[in-house]
Amino acid sequence: MSLRADGVLLDDQMSDATNEKPEIDFPGGEPPTALQSTDVVVGDGAEAPAGATVRVHYVGVEFDTGEQFDSSWDRGEPVEFPLARLIPGWQEGIPGMRVGGRRQLVVPPEQAYGPSGGGHRLSGKTLIFVIDLLAVR
């Protein structure tokens, strides 16, 4: 672990499992009605508290089709943002995660972009995210 000048804790030794873009298996079946959180890799770094600012790599796909709608991996660099500005599924699903970890979140519409007709292209959709937590402050 190292500490940047701005106070961000970095995990210098990311697990091999979190050094490359994850593939998300198409789950099939009915989408869940509540947030599902599964640790794929448990990190051993700093724990993300509620309201933290996090630096992550992530990929997101639609539950029903398996179609990818976003990926920081494809843009070639991780992103950093305050949890308070993210969808409720991330606000609830990331706290407790540790730097160096990879977590899968299955987020129902109510905790993503709301019901169908809500104005966002992903409104009404259950979403799957795989998130690698790289740093927290």
N, CA and C atoms as a LAMMPS dump frame, in Angstrom:
ITEM: TIMESTEP
0
ITEM: NUMBER OF ATOMS
411
ITEM: BOX BOUNDS ff ff ff
-5.0000000000000000e+02 5.0000000000000000e+02
-5.0000000000000000e+02 5.0000000000000000e+02
-5.0000000000000000e+02 5.0000000000000000e+02
ITEM: ATOMS id mol type element x y z
1 1 1 N 0.84 -1.178 0
2 1 2 C 0 0 0
3 1 3 C 0.885 1.241 0
4 2 1 N 0.407 2.251 -0.697
5 2 2 C 1.106 3.525 -0.656
6 2 3 C 0.071 4.629 -0.528
7 3 1 N 0.514 5.757 -0.06
8 3 2 C -0.369 6.884 0.15
9 3 3 C 0.062 8.012 -0.77
10 4 1 N -0.871 8.454 -1.628
11 4 2 C -0.577 9.597 -2.487
12 4 3 C -0.609 10.87 -1.66
13 5 1 N -0.078 11.94 -2.223
14 5 2 C -0.037 13.221 -1.531
15 5 3 C -1.443 13.728 -1.193
16 6 1 N -2.443 13.358 -2.003
17 6 2 C -3.808 13.826 -1.743
18 6 3 C -4.564 12.934 -0.768
19 7 1 N -3.868 11.956 -0.142
20 7 2 C -4.491 11.121 0.87
21 7 3 C -5.133 9.856 0.362
22 8 1 N -5.036 9.567 -0.931
23 8 2 C -5.637 8.36 -1.489
24 8 3 C -4.732 7.173 -1.202
25 9 1 N -5.307 6.123 -0.635
26 9 2 C -4.578 4.881 -0.415
27 9 3 C -4.607 4.063 -1.685
28 10 1 N -3.453 3.614 -2.142
29 10 2 C -3.364 2.806 -3.35
30 10 3 C -2.879 1.42 -3.005
31 11 1 N -3.391 0.419 -3.678
32 11 2 C -2.915 -0.944 -3.507
33 11 3 C -1.903 -1.2 -4.608
34 12 1 N -0.636 -1.309 -4.234
35 12 2 C 0.431 -1.472 -5.214
36 12 3 C 0.508 -2.896 -5.763
37 13 1 N -0.093 -3.826 -5.1
38 13 2 C 0.006 -5.231 -5.494
39 13 3 C -1.38 -5.792 -5.772
40 14 1 N -2.025 -5.317 -6.823
41 14 2 C -3.356 -5.812 -7.164
42 14 3 C -3.284 -7.293 -7.502
43 15 1 N -4.287 -8.015 -7.117
44 15 2 C -4.381 -9.437 -7.433
45 15 3 C -4.392 -9.639 -8.942
46 16 1 N -3.855 -10.772 -9.406
47 16 2 C -3.888 -11.081 -10.835
48 16 3 C -5.314 -11.045 -11.363
49 17 1 N -6.275 -11.436 -10.532
50 17 2 C -7.672 -11.467 -10.963
51 17 3 C -8.208 -10.076 -11.229
52 18 1 N -7.589 -9.05 -10.683
53 18 2 C -8.109 -7.698 -10.877
54 18 3 C -7.207 -6.85 -11.763
55 19 1 N -6.297 -7.463 -12.482
56 19 2 C -5.426 -6.711 -13.378
57 19 3 C -5.939 -6.652 -14.805
58 20 1 N -7.053 -7.28 -15.074
59 20 2 C -7.596 -7.233 -16.417
60 20 3 C -9.111 -7.159 -16.378
61 21 1 N -9.686 -6.712 -17.485
62 21 2 C -11.136 -6.539 -17.577
63 21 3 C -11.838 -7.865 -17.32
64 22 1 N -12.815 -7.846 -16.426
65 22 2 C -13.557 -9.073 -16.142
66 22 3 C -14.56 -9.398 -17.25
67 23 1 N -14.888 -10.656 -17.355
68 23 2 C -15.978 -11.087 -18.219
69 23 3 C -17.149 -11.433 -17.317
70 24 1 N -18.327 -11.027 -17.728
71 24 2 C -19.519 -11.266 -16.922
72 24 3 C -20.343 -12.339 -17.599
73 25 1 N -20.594 -13.415 -16.878
74 25 2 C -21.42 -14.49 -17.41
75 25 3 C -22.879 -14.052 -17.455
76 26 1 N -23.566 -14.398 -18.534
77 26 2 C -24.987 -14.089 -18.667
78 26 3 C -25.75 -14.935 -17.65
79 27 1 N -26.461 -14.306 -16.692
80 27 2 C -27.069 -15.065 -15.597
81 27 3 C -28.333 -15.826 -15.975
82 28 1 N -29.146 -15.301 -16.892
83 28 2 C -30.41 -15.943 -17.228
84 28 3 C -31.375 -15.888 -16.051
85 29 1 N -32.573 -16.382 -16.25
86 29 2 C -33.581 -16.393 -15.197
87 29 3 C -34.17 -15.021 -14.959
88 30 1 N -34.919 -14.94 -13.893
89 30 2 C -35.578 -13.683 -13.526
90 30 3 C -34.592 -12.766 -12.805
91 31 1 N -34.654 -11.473 -13.098
92 31 2 C -33.771 -10.548 -12.394
93 31 3 C -34.168 -10.427 -10.928
94 32 1 N -33.217 -10.199 -10.051
95 32 2 C -33.541 -10.042 -8.635
96 32 3 C -34.277 -8.73 -8.384
97 33 1 N -35.013 -8.682 -7.29
98 33 2 C -35.743 -7.463 -6.935
99 33 3 C -35.005 -6.666 -5.863
100 34 1 N -33.931 -7.233 -5.322
101 34 2 C -33.111 -6.54 -4.327
102 34 3 C -31.654 -6.576 -4.789
103 35 1 N -30.876 -5.629 -4.314
104 35 2 C -29.458 -5.56 -4.641
105 35 3 C -28.762 -6.857 -4.229
106 36 1 N -27.955 -7.399 -5.131
107 36 2 C -27.131 -8.569 -4.827
108 36 3 C -25.671 -8.149 -4.926
109 37 1 N -24.897 -8.485 -3.905
110 37 2 C -23.488 -8.129 -3.842
111 37 3 C -22.679 -9.392 -3.583
112 38 1 N -21.689 -9.652 -4.447
113 38 2 C -20.856 -10.842 -4.317
114 38 3 C -19.396 -10.448 -4.464
115 39 1 N -18.587 -10.785 -3.467
116 39 2 C -17.153 -10.542 -3.576
117 39 3 C -16.54 -11.64 -4.429
118 40 1 N -15.942 -11.243 -5.55
119 40 2 C -15.245 -12.16 -6.442
120 40 3 C -13.816 -12.341 -5.926
121 41 1 N -13.202 -11.231 -5.532
122 41 2 C -11.886 -11.216 -4.895
123 41 3 C -12.013 -10.3 -3.685
124 42 1 N -11.615 -10.79 -2.511
125 42 2 C -11.639 -9.962 -1.31
126 42 3 C -10.304 -9.237 -1.215
127 43 1 N -10.349 -7.929 -1.177
128 43 2 C -9.133 -7.139 -1.068
129 43 3 C -8.583 -7.154 0.348
130 44 1 N -7.352 -6.702 0.477
131 44 2 C -6.754 -6.647 1.807
132 44 3 C -6.299 -5.231 2.153
133 45 1 N -6.773 -4.257 1.399
134 45 2 C -6.411 -2.867 1.645
135 45 3 C -7.452 -2.151 2.483
136 46 1 N -7.425 -0.839 2.408
137 46 2 C -8.344 0.015 3.161
138 46 3 C -9.79 -0.294 2.784
139 47 1 N -10.667 -0.207 3.766
140 47 2 C -12.095 -0.457 3.545
141 47 3 C -12.795 0.824 3.121
142 48 1 N -13.679 0.714 2.141
143 48 2 C -14.448 1.867 1.66
144 48 3 C -15.617 2.134 2.609
145 49 1 N -15.629 3.3 3.256
146 49 2 C -16.779 3.646 4.083
147 49 3 C -17.876 4.297 3.239
148 50 1 N -19.076 4.343 3.765
149 50 2 C -20.164 5.059 3.095
150 50 3 C -19.733 6.509 2.915
151 51 1 N -20.031 7.084 1.767
152 51 2 C -19.719 8.472 1.495
153 51 3 C -18.288 8.738 1.044
154 52 1 N -17.491 7.684 0.897
155 52 2 C -16.094 7.841 0.48
156 52 3 C -16.009 8.282 -0.982
157 53 1 N -14.825 8.72 -1.363
158 53 2 C -14.488 8.906 -2.765
159 53 3 C -13.68 7.677 -3.157
160 54 1 N -14.068 7.045 -4.25
161 54 2 C -13.423 5.798 -4.654
162 54 3 C -12.818 5.928 -6.042
163 55 1 N -11.748 5.191 -6.249
164 55 2 C -11.142 5.061 -7.577
165 55 3 C -11.348 3.614 -7.972
166 56 1 N -11.992 3.407 -9.132
167 56 2 C -12.387 2.062 -9.543
168 56 3 C -12.157 1.838 -11.027
169 57 1 N -12.069 0.576 -11.363
170 57 2 C -12.25 0.104 -12.734
171 57 3 C -13.554 -0.68 -12.679
172 58 1 N -14.356 -0.599 -13.725
173 58 2 C -15.628 -1.315 -13.703
174 58 3 C -16.084 -1.638 -15.122
175 59 1 N -16.978 -2.598 -15.186
176 59 2 C -17.691 -2.907 -16.419
177 59 3 C -19.154 -3.115 -16.031
178 60 1 N -20.056 -2.635 -16.888
179 60 2 C -21.487 -2.783 -16.631
180 60 3 C -22.188 -3.404 -17.82
181 61 1 N -23.089 -4.367 -17.54
182 61 2 C -23.882 -5.013 -18.586
183 61 3 C -25.345 -5.04 -18.159
184 62 1 N -26.214 -5.149 -19.147
185 62 2 C -27.638 -5.307 -18.868
186 62 3 C -27.913 -6.75 -18.465
187 63 1 N -28.709 -6.942 -17.433
188 63 2 C -29.046 -8.275 -16.944
189 63 3 C -29.762 -9.1 -18.011
190 64 1 N -30.742 -8.489 -18.687
191 64 2 C -31.588 -9.232 -19.631
192 64 3 C -30.861 -9.677 -20.891
193 65 1 N -29.933 -8.86 -21.38
194 65 2 C -29.303 -9.16 -22.665
195 65 3 C -27.824 -9.526 -22.559
196 66 1 N -27.199 -9.149 -21.442
197 66 2 C -25.759 -9.347 -21.313
198 66 3 C -24.963 -8.316 -22.094
199 67 1 N -25.643 -7.347 -22.695
200 67 2 C -24.972 -6.323 -23.504
201 67 3 C -24.256 -5.319 -22.61
202 68 1 N -22.989 -5.072 -22.911
203 68 2 C -22.208 -4.095 -22.168
204 68 3 C -22.681 -2.693 -22.519
205 69 1 N -22.873 -1.852 -21.494
206 69 2 C -23.252 -0.46 -21.739
207 69 3 C -22.171 0.518 -21.308
208 70 1 N -21.197 0.066 -20.504
209 70 2 C -20.138 0.967 -20.07
210 70 3 C -18.971 0.157 -19.525
211 71 1 N -17.762 0.721 -19.645
212 71 2 C -16.582 0.07 -19.107
213 71 3 C -15.425 1.061 -19.013
214 72 1 N -14.922 1.258 -17.814
215 72 2 C -13.723 2.089 -17.659
216 72 3 C -12.527 1.382 -18.287
217 73 1 N -12.554 0.062 -18.297
218 73 2 C -11.469 -0.709 -18.921
219 73 3 C -11.319 -0.327 -20.389
220 74 1 N -12.447 -0.177 -21.079
221 74 2 C -12.406 0.146 -22.507
222 74 3 C -11.885 1.559 -22.761
223 75 1 N -12.029 2.434 -21.779
224 75 2 C -11.502 3.804 -21.915
225 75 3 C -10.025 3.864 -21.532
226 76 1 N -9.499 2.773 -20.976
227 76 2 C -8.081 2.684 -20.69
228 76 3 C -7.612 3.302 -19.393
229 77 1 N -8.547 3.753 -18.553
230 77 2 C -8.138 4.297 -17.268
231 77 3 C -9.276 4.216 -16.261
232 78 1 N -8.915 4.031 -14.99
233 78 2 C -9.956 3.987 -13.955
234 78 3 C -10.582 5.362 -13.755
235 79 1 N -11.676 5.382 -13.022
236 79 2 C -12.373 6.633 -12.717
237 79 3 C -12.433 6.819 -11.205
238 80 1 N -12.565 8.075 -10.795
239 80 2 C -12.663 8.402 -9.372
240 80 3 C -13.869 9.292 -9.171
241 81 1 N -14.689 8.954 -8.173
242 81 2 C -15.835 9.784 -7.872
243 81 3 C -16.346 9.533 -6.458
244 82 1 N -17.069 10.51 -5.899
245 82 2 C -17.68 10.327 -4.584
246 82 3 C -18.873 9.385 -4.702
247 83 1 N -18.99 8.452 -3.776
248 83 2 C -20.122 7.521 -3.8
249 83 3 C -21.456 8.262 -3.767
250 84 1 N -21.506 9.391 -3.078
251 84 2 C -22.76 10.139 -2.942
252 84 3 C -23.327 10.593 -4.284
253 85 1 N -22.514 10.602 -5.336
254 85 2 C -22.99 11.05 -6.65
255 85 3 C -23.38 9.891 -7.564
256 86 1 N -23.331 8.685 -7.051
257 86 2 C -23.584 7.502 -7.873
258 86 3 C -24.973 6.932 -7.632
259 87 1 N -25.334 5.957 -8.445
260 87 2 C -26.639 5.32 -8.282
261 87 3 C -26.709 4.671 -6.896
262 88 1 N -27.907 4.549 -6.336
263 88 2 C -28.053 3.974 -5.004
264 88 3 C -27.439 2.573 -4.861
265 89 1 N -27.478 1.766 -5.912
266 89 2 C -26.899 0.433 -5.836
267 89 3 C -25.405 0.461 -5.554
268 90 1 N -24.698 1.461 -6.086
269 90 2 C -23.268 1.614 -5.804
270 90 3 C -23.078 2.206 -4.407
271 91 1 N -23.928 3.148 -4.02
272 91 2 C -23.819 3.755 -2.695
273 91 3 C -23.971 2.706 -1.599
274 92 1 N -24.822 1.727 -1.833
275 92 2 C -25.052 0.658 -0.866
276 92 3 C -24.09 -0.514 -1.062
277 93 1 N -23.703 -0.775 -2.313
278 93 2 C -22.94 -1.98 -2.628
279 93 3 C -21.431 -1.88 -2.486
280 94 1 N -20.871 -0.67 -2.481
281 94 2 C -19.418 -0.529 -2.386
282 94 3 C -18.91 -0.405 -0.946
283 95 1 N -19.607 0.3 -0.044
284 95 2 C -19.094 0.367 1.328
285 95 3 C -18.851 -1.032 1.911
286 96 1 N -17.742 -1.149 2.597
287 96 2 C -17.331 -2.445 3.151
288 96 3 C -16.358 -3.18 2.257
289 97 1 N -16.301 -2.783 0.999
290 97 2 C -15.35 -3.375 0.065
291 97 3 C -13.953 -2.881 0.416
292 98 1 N -12.942 -3.715 0.177
293 98 2 C -11.561 -3.351 0.492
294 98 3 C -10.756 -3.13 -0.788
295 99 1 N -9.819 -2.173 -0.717
296 99 2 C -8.926 -1.907 -1.843
297 99 3 C -8.235 -3.209 -2.233
298 100 1 N -8.177 -3.453 -3.532
299 100 2 C -7.61 -4.695 -4.059
300 100 3 C -8.675 -5.736 -4.345
301 101 1 N -9.926 -5.432 -3.995
302 101 2 C -11.017 -6.378 -4.192
303 101 3 C -11.767 -6.165 -5.484
304 102 1 N -12.497 -7.194 -5.859
305 102 2 C -13.399 -7.148 -7.02
306 102 3 C -14.757 -7.62 -6.531
307 103 1 N -15.785 -6.826 -6.809
308 103 2 C -17.139 -7.139 -6.351
309 103 3 C -18.103 -7.053 -7.518
310 104 1 N -19.047 -8 -7.548
311 104 2 C -20.126 -7.952 -8.537
312 104 3 C -21.391 -7.468 -7.853
313 105 1 N -22.027 -6.481 -8.468
314 105 2 C -23.307 -5.969 -7.997
315 105 3 C -24.358 -6.232 -9.063
316 106 1 N -25.488 -6.798 -8.656
317 106 2 C -26.646 -6.919 -9.531
318 106 3 C -27.662 -5.93 -8.965
319 107 1 N -27.964 -4.908 -9.768
320 107 2 C -28.708 -3.746 -9.286
321 107 3 C -30.071 -3.67 -9.979
322 108 1 N -31.162 -3.811 -9.202
323 108 2 C -32.5 -3.667 -9.8
324 108 3 C -32.76 -2.211 -10.187
325 109 1 N -33.728 -1.977 -11.066
326 109 2 C -33.992 -0.619 -11.566
327 109 3 C -34.171 0.431 -10.479
328 110 1 N -34.835 0.082 -9.384
329 110 2 C -35.1 1.048 -8.322
330 110 3 C -33.814 1.556 -7.681
331 111 1 N -32.729 0.782 -7.775
332 111 2 C -31.455 1.204 -7.2
333 111 3 C -30.446 1.581 -8.287
334 112 1 N -30.952 1.662 -9.529
335 112 2 C -30.104 2.053 -10.664
336 112 3 C -30.643 3.369 -11.213
337 113 1 N -31.334 3.308 -12.353
338 113 2 C -31.81 4.524 -13.004
339 113 3 C -33.328 4.664 -12.98
340 114 1 N -33.978 3.936 -12.071
341 114 2 C -35.409 4.078 -11.877
342 114 3 C -36.235 3.255 -12.851
343 115 1 N -37.557 3.383 -12.744
344 115 2 C -38.47 2.59 -13.574
345 115 3 C -38.425 3.001 -15.039
346 116 1 N -38.967 2.141 -15.885
347 116 2 C -39.065 2.444 -17.319
348 116 3 C -39.732 3.79 -17.514
349 117 1 N -39.275 4.509 -18.521
350 117 2 C -39.85 5.815 -18.812
351 117 3 C -39.261 6.928 -17.977
352 118 1 N -38.208 6.629 -17.235
353 118 2 C -37.596 7.617 -16.347
354 118 3 C -36.688 8.614 -17.03
355 119 1 N -36.489 8.459 -18.338
356 119 2 C -35.695 9.439 -19.066
357 119 3 C -34.25 9.04 -19.31
358 120 1 N -33.761 8.037 -18.631
359 120 2 C -32.394 7.564 -18.863
360 120 3 C -32.484 6.323 -19.748
361 121 1 N -31.505 6.132 -20.622
362 121 2 C -31.557 4.975 -21.53
363 121 3 C -31.543 3.638 -20.792
364 122 1 N -31.101 3.636 -19.528
365 122 2 C -31.072 2.399 -18.744
366 122 3 C -32.207 2.318 -17.722
367 123 1 N -33.15 3.277 -17.773
368 123 2 C -34.311 3.23 -16.877
369 123 3 C -35.071 1.918 -17.091
370 124 1 N -35.501 1.32 -16.003
371 124 2 C -36.278 0.089 -16.066
372 124 3 C -35.451 -1.172 -16.219
373 125 1 N -34.133 -1.041 -16.238
374 125 2 C -33.273 -2.202 -16.467
375 125 3 C -32.532 -2.609 -15.199
376 126 1 N -32.411 -3.922 -15.015
377 126 2 C -31.541 -4.473 -13.985
378 126 3 C -30.139 -4.525 -14.58
379 127 1 N -29.162 -4.066 -13.809
380 127 2 C -27.798 -3.934 -14.303
381 127 3 C -26.836 -4.792 -13.485
382 128 1 N -25.803 -5.272 -14.144
383 128 2 C -24.745 -6.014 -13.475
384 128 3 C -23.45 -5.22 -13.642
385 129 1 N -22.772 -4.984 -12.524
386 129 2 C -21.48 -4.313 -12.533
387 129 3 C -20.44 -5.222 -11.89
388 130 1 N -19.245 -5.245 -12.449
389 130 2 C -18.105 -5.83 -11.756
390 130 3 C -17.152 -4.669 -11.522
391 131 1 N -16.812 -4.466 -10.247
392 131 2 C -16.064 -3.288 -9.82
393 131 3 C -14.781 -3.719 -9.126
394 132 1 N -13.67 -3.149 -9.549
395 132 2 C -12.375 -3.334 -8.883
396 132 3 C -12.1 -2.063 -8.095
397 133 1 N -11.943 -2.183 -6.793
398 133 2 C -11.652 -1.021 -5.962
399 133 3 C -10.142 -0.805 -5.903
400 134 1 N -9.686 0.305 -6.472
401 134 2 C -8.268 0.602 -6.565
402 134 3 C -7.767 1.524 -5.46
403 135 1 N -8.622 2.431 -5.011
404 135 2 C -8.229 3.384 -3.969
405 135 3 C -9.475 3.945 -3.325
406 136 1 N -9.297 4.451 -2.112
407 136 2 C -10.402 5.068 -1.361
408 136 3 C -9.848 6.222 -0.544
409 137 1 N -10.649 7.287 -0.451
410 137 2 C -10.27 8.4 0.424
411 137 3 C -11.529 9.032 0.975
